[in-house]
Amino acid sequence: MRDLISRQAAIDAIDRLDIPEDMCVFEILSHIELEIGTLPSAQPEPLSNAYMKAVWTWLLDYQIRAAELKGRYTPYEVLSWVANDWRKEHE
């Protein structure tokens, strides 16, 4: 699995390095690799349980409404109604 880091954090980490002029390229790369390896992940945090529950409820509401309408409206129409109701409730 790959981990993402902030581009700016990587640039800042390299800028902080104190590299002597007589250091060879391989040593410089090793220092850079070590410094970047200590940076925190820039990946977003996992979704909260409250958000996942709200989305689950929203999807369930869509399924219930679609079943109640028994095909009288297209799935797109029903989905747009549910989405509009969701937005009104959470604005």
HUZI-V148541 format. One record per pair of residues at least 4 apart in sequence whose ideal C-beta (glycine too) atoms are under 6 Angstrom apart, sorted by the first residue. I is the first residue (numbers start at 1). J is the second residue. D is the distance in whole Angstrom. If there is no record, write none. Layout:
BEGIN
((I	J	D) (I	J	D))
END
This chain:
BEGIN
((3	41	5) (4	42	5) (4	43	5) (5	9	6) (5	10	6) (5	39	5) (5	42	5) (6	42	4) (9	39	5) (10	36	6) (13	35	5) (13	36	6) (14	32	6) (17	31	6) (19	23	5) (19	28	6) (23	27	5) (23	28	5) (47	51	5) (47	52	5) (58	86	5) (61	82	6) (62	79	6) (62	82	4) (65	78	5) (66	78	5) (69	73	5) (73	77	4) (73	78	5) (75	79	6))
END
